[in-house]
Amino acid sequence: MNPTPPNPPMNDEFDDALALANGAAGLAPAPPPRRPDPATPGGGTAVSWADARAAARAAGRAGEAVELPLSEALGHTLAAPLPALTDLPAFDTSAMDGWAVAGPGPWELDEADPGILAGDSPARLPDGHAVAIATGARVPENATAVLRREHGFAGGGRLTAPDTPAHGADIRPRGQECRTGDLLLPAGTAVTPAVLGLAAAAGYDTLPLTRRPRAEVLVLGEELLTEGVPAEGRIRDALGPLVGPWLAGLGADVVATRHLGDSADALRQALAETGREGGVDVLVTTGSTAAGPVDHLRPALTEAGATFVVDGVAVRPGHPMLLAVLPDGRHVVGLPGNPLAAVSALLTLAEPLLRALADRDPDEGPGTARLGERVPGHPTDTRLVPVAHRSGTAAPLRYHGPAMLRGIASATALAVIPPGGAGAGASVHLLGLPRN
């Protein structure tokens, strides 16, 4: 397979595109020019991609614990260990449809007796007797086994079988899964449908949970249209529809998405007021992270007294991304305005921050895969490349420029390409993508 051709150079990505083209041609990359880094005020040095993710994780502190009913617990995280409130099963139960029997056969059987159904409280079973029983029903006292229906023959007031079932056969004994007080799940466990089922079986009506972090999205850019086709120099807003659901997929409750245009005053006001009363933990902005004439985010954050945790990352696309903390503790994640660059920032900064705020373990993603073809690299920065992976092989996708979404829309993961690139067959780490 031929290497994927590099994307056309775009604005300040020209040097990156040139480096990729040189790499595709087998040429040694030229040293990057000595120029102020647009990702940091004053031309500072961007942090490595791995360090940026670690810093974002360290910046988050788990939210307060809340008690919620099972119907509202999905997607939260357990704030405390979950002990069993009862034995599971709570009593001996039948594992099969058939007959509960006491002792060796043949057994006396009242064929007019409808038998024991789930939810019944059966009487003691005398020695030498049998009674019909349904799966999940409580086994009567003194029963020694359950004889499966296909193994027994009933008639004339008797039950016979070729062989007497072994003692305890097809009986789920009380406490087989757990005993009262046993640890079912540790704190920090994400509440999934299966966790809800286990909690209900163990007797829980409510759960102690870490509150999901709340986020608001601020879309910046006067040129953005919210409907219709691009026209007269204006383009459709792709990030407004993308970022909110992406954050929700990362575990946040998104309370609003607002368009602010390019007004510095509107941005300053939003930073001062958004979420203060509603308990918003994270403000996610799109655009305004570079150093253009209408890129007001960094000056507005500085005026607001914010502390910059990450101010530029050595990653392509998306190197001007940032993470800051306002004096009142709200976090601000600044995504670049180009769509794939914004996705890069979501996975680099927003994902580890939100997992920390939700008290979840770091996401290990889908693991690693071997590249199906060579992927050129940036001379000094990590690259995040959309791939389709299957059976341990990752195929790089075309349309991976910073302003493109066509590749990521078809991707199953982003491959982490180290500086200098990776050859065909090289093992690379994969970043998972929200699927809903």
N, C-alpha and C positions, 0 to 999 in steps of 0.2 A: 504494500500500500504506500502510495506517495505521501510524503509529509504534508500536513495541512498548510496551505499557503498562509503567510501572515496577513493580518487584516491591514487595510490601508491606514497609513499614519493619520492621526487626528490631533490637531492642536498641540498641546504639550505632551502628547504621547509619541511625538515624532521620533525622539531618540530611542524610545523603547521599541518602536516598530523597526527602526534601523538595526538595532541590536538583534532582534528576532530574525530579520532578513539575513543578516550576516551569519547567524547561527544556522539557518536553514541551508545556506550555501556552503557550510563547512568552514567559514572563515572565523578566525579568532576575534572575539568581540573587542571593539575599541574601548579604552577606559572611558567611563562616563565623564562628561564635561564637568568642570568645577563651577558650579552655579549654585545660587541659593536654592535650598530645597523648598519648593512651594508648599510642602506639607506642614511646615513649621514656621511660626513667626520668627522673623529675624534670621532665617536660613539655618536653623539648627539641624541636627541629624535625626532622622526618623528611627524609631526603635524597630527591632526585628519583629517578624510576624509572630514567632513563638512568644517573645517577651510581651508583645501587645496583648495576646490572648491571656497570658498569665496575669498581666496587670488588670485586665478587665474582670477576670474572675476574682482577684483579690479585692477589687473595689466594691464588690457587692456583699451585703450582709443580709442574712435571712430575715424576712419580715416577721411580724408578730404572729403568735399562734391564735387560731380561731377554732371554734367548735361548730361544725356544720353537719346537717343531716346527710345521709348517704346519697340522697338525690341531688345534692349540690357539691359533692366531694370530688367528682371526676376531674382529673387534670391538676389537682393540687398535690401537695407532698405531705406525708405524715410528719407531724411536728414532734411526735413522741413514739416510743416503741409500742407495738400493738400486741398485748398478751391475750391469750384465749380466755374468754369469759365462761367457757363450758368445755366439757369433754366433747370431742368430735370423733365418731358419732356420740351423741349424748346417751345412747343406750344401744344394746345389741340390736342390729337390724339385719333383715334378710337381703342378701345380695342377688337373689334370683326369685322368679316366680316358681312356686312349687308347694312343698309341705314342710312344716316344722315337725320334726320327729323327736321322740324321747326314747332313747335306747335302741337296741337292735330290732330289725323287722322280723316278720311282718307286724303291722301296726293296726290298731283299731281306728276306724275313721268314720265320723258322722258325715255322710255325704250330703245331708241337708243343711249342714252348717256352711254359711257363705264364706267363712274363713276370716283371716285377719288382714285388714287393709291398712295402708299408711294412715297414721293418726289414731288408730285404735289402741286401747290399753287392754291387752289380752290377759286372760286368767292363766293360772299355772297349768302346765300341760302334764297330765299323769304319765307315769312310766308305761311304755308300750302303746302309747296313743300318738296320733298324728292329726294335724289340722292344716288346712290350706292357708297359704300365706303369699302376699304380694311383695314384689321388690320394694325395699325401703320401709316395710312395715316392721314394727317392734317384735322381736322374737320373744315368745312367752318364756317365763321362768321354767327351768328344768328341761327345756329343749336341748338336745345334744348336737343337732345338725339341721340343715335344710336340704331336703331331697329335691333336686331339680325336677320340674314337671315332665321333661322328656325322659327321665330315668325311672319314673314310677308308674304303677298300674293300680287304679282305684276301681273297686267294684265289690258289691256284696258286703259293704260295711268294713272292708279291709283295704289296706294299702300295702302293696308288695313291690319289691325291687330286686334285681339280680344280685346287688351287693348293698350292704349297709354303708351309708356314707361315713367317712372318717369323722371323728369327733371335731366339731367346729366347722365342718365343711359349709361353704357358702353363707357363713355368718360374718358380718362385719362387726368385730367386737367393739364395745364401748371404749373410746379413747384411742382407737387405732391411728387416727391422724394426729391428734394432740390431746394433752391433758389440760385441765383448767390451770391457767397461769403460765403455760408454755409460751415462749416468744414466737409469735406468728410472723411478724415483719419488723425490721428495725426502723427507727426514725430516718427520714430522708427518702423513704420509698415513694416513688411516684404512684399516685392512685390511678389505676387502670380499671377497666371493667372486671377483670379477674380479681383484683384486690377488693373491689366492692362486693363481689360474690363471697369471697372468703370472710370479709368483715361481717356480712349479714349472717352467714352460716354460724359464725362464732358468737353471735348475739348482739352485735353493735347496731344501734340506731343512729348514732352520730360518731364523728371521728375528729380527733385533734389534728389540725392541719396548719401548715404554713400558708399564709395568704399568698395567692398568686400576685406577682408584681403587676401594677397597673401602669399602662403606658398611653401616651398621646403622641400622635404624629403631626408634625408641622411641615407642610410642603412649601418650599420656598421657590420663587421664580415667577417673574411677571409674564414670561413667554408661554406659560402652560395653559392648555385648554382642558376643560373637564368633560367635554363631549364633542362629537363630530370628528372630522378628519383634519389633519394639519393643513394650515393655509396661512398665507401672508406672513411668513416668517415665524409663526407660532406652531408649537408642537403639542401633542397630547401628553397629558400627565400620565406616565406609566407607573410612577412610584406610589402615588396615592392609592391606587387599587392593589398594589403589590405588597407594600410594607406592612400595613395593618394585619392582613391575614398571615403574613410571614411571622410577625411578632406573636400572633396568637398560636401559630404552630410551634413556636419556641417556648410557650408556656405563659404568655402575658395576657392580661385582660386589657384589651384596647378600648379606651373610653371614647376616643374621637380622633378624626383625621381632619385637619383644618388647613386651608390654603391661605398663605400670608403674602404672596407676591414677593417683591424685592424691597419692601419698606423697612428701613433700619429701625424706625420708631415702632412699627408693628412687631418686629422681632424682639426688640428690647422689652416691650410690654408683655409679650407672650412669655418670655423667660422670667419676667418678674411675677406673673400672675398665674400662669397655667398650672393647674394641679395643686395649688397651695391649699385650696379648700376641699378639693375632691380626693386628696390622697394619692395623686399621681406620683409614681416612683421614678419613671423614666420618660424623658422627652426625647423623641427621635426626630431629627430634622433631616430634610433631603435637600441637597445642594448647598451652595454658599460656603463650601469648605476650602476653596482655592484662594487665590489672592487677586481676583478681578475687582473691577470698580463697584460691583454690586454684591460682593461677597462679604456680608456684614457679620457672619456668625462669630468669628474669633474676636473682633472688637467688642461685640455685644456681650460675649461671655466674660471678657476681661473687665468691662465696665460693671458687670453684675457681681464681680468678685469671685468668679469661678476658679476652681483649681483644675488645671489640665493634668489628667492622669495619663492619657496617651495623646500625643500631638503629632500625628503623622506616623505612618507605618511603612516599613520597607517591603511592600507587597504590591503586585500589579495584577489586576487593576485595583484602584481605590486608595492609592497611597496618601491622599490628603485627609483621610478619615480622622476622627478625633473622639475622645471620651473625656468629659469634664464633669465636675461635681459642683453644684451651686452651694452657696453658704447654708441653705436650709436642708441640704442632703439630697436634693433631687439630682438625678444623673441626666446628663445630656449626651446622647450618641449622635455625632454628626456624620451623616452618610453623604458621600459625593453625589452629585446630580446625575451622573451617567448610570444607567440601570444596572449593568453588570458590576460596575464599581460599587454601587450601593449594596448589591448582594454580597460582594466580598466583605464589605464593612459589617453587614449583618452577622455573617458567620465569624468574623474576626473579633468583633467587639460586643455586639448585642447578645449573641448566643451565650458566651461564657458569663456575661454580666447577669442576664436574666436567670440562668441556671443557679448562680450563686444567690440571687435574691429569693428564688423559690426554694433554696436549700436542697437542690438536686446535685448529684454527682456530675462531674464533667462528662460531656457526651463523647464517647469514644468513636462515634460514627460507624460506618460500615467496615472499618478496618483498613486493610491494604489490598492492592491489586497490582498486577503487572501491566505496564503500558503496552498497548497493541502496536504502537509506533513511536518514533522519537518525537519528543516535545521540546522545542527550543526554549531556552530560559533567558531571563533577564540577567545581565552581568552581575548585579549585586543583590537583587531583590527576589523574594519568593514570588512565584506565580500561582494563581488559582485558576484552574482550567476546567470548564465543563466537560464531563465525560459521561458515557453510558457504560456501566460496568455489568458484567455477567460472567459467572463461572470463573471468577478470579482474574478476569481480564478487563482493563479499562480502555475504551476507545475514545480518544479525544474528538470533540465535536467542532465543526466549523462554526463560524459566526460567534467568535469569542472576544470581539472587541469590546472596549469599556462601555460603549453606548448601545450594545446589542443585547437583545433578549432571546433571540431565536435559538441560540445554543442552549442557554440555561433552561428554556421551556421544554427541551427534549432530554435534558440531562437527568441522571439518577444520582449524581454526586459531583463534587468539585475535587479534582486531583491537586494535591499540594506538590508543586514542582520546585525543587530547590534552585538557588542561583546557579546559572550555567546550564540548566536544562537536565533532561533525563532521557536516556536512550530506550529504544524498543526493548521490552522485557524487564526494564527496571521496576522495582517494587516502590510504589508511592502510597502515601497515606491518603485516604478519602474522607471528605467531609460530607455528612449526610444532609439531605434537603428535606424540609417539611413536605409531607405528601397530602395534607388536607388543610 
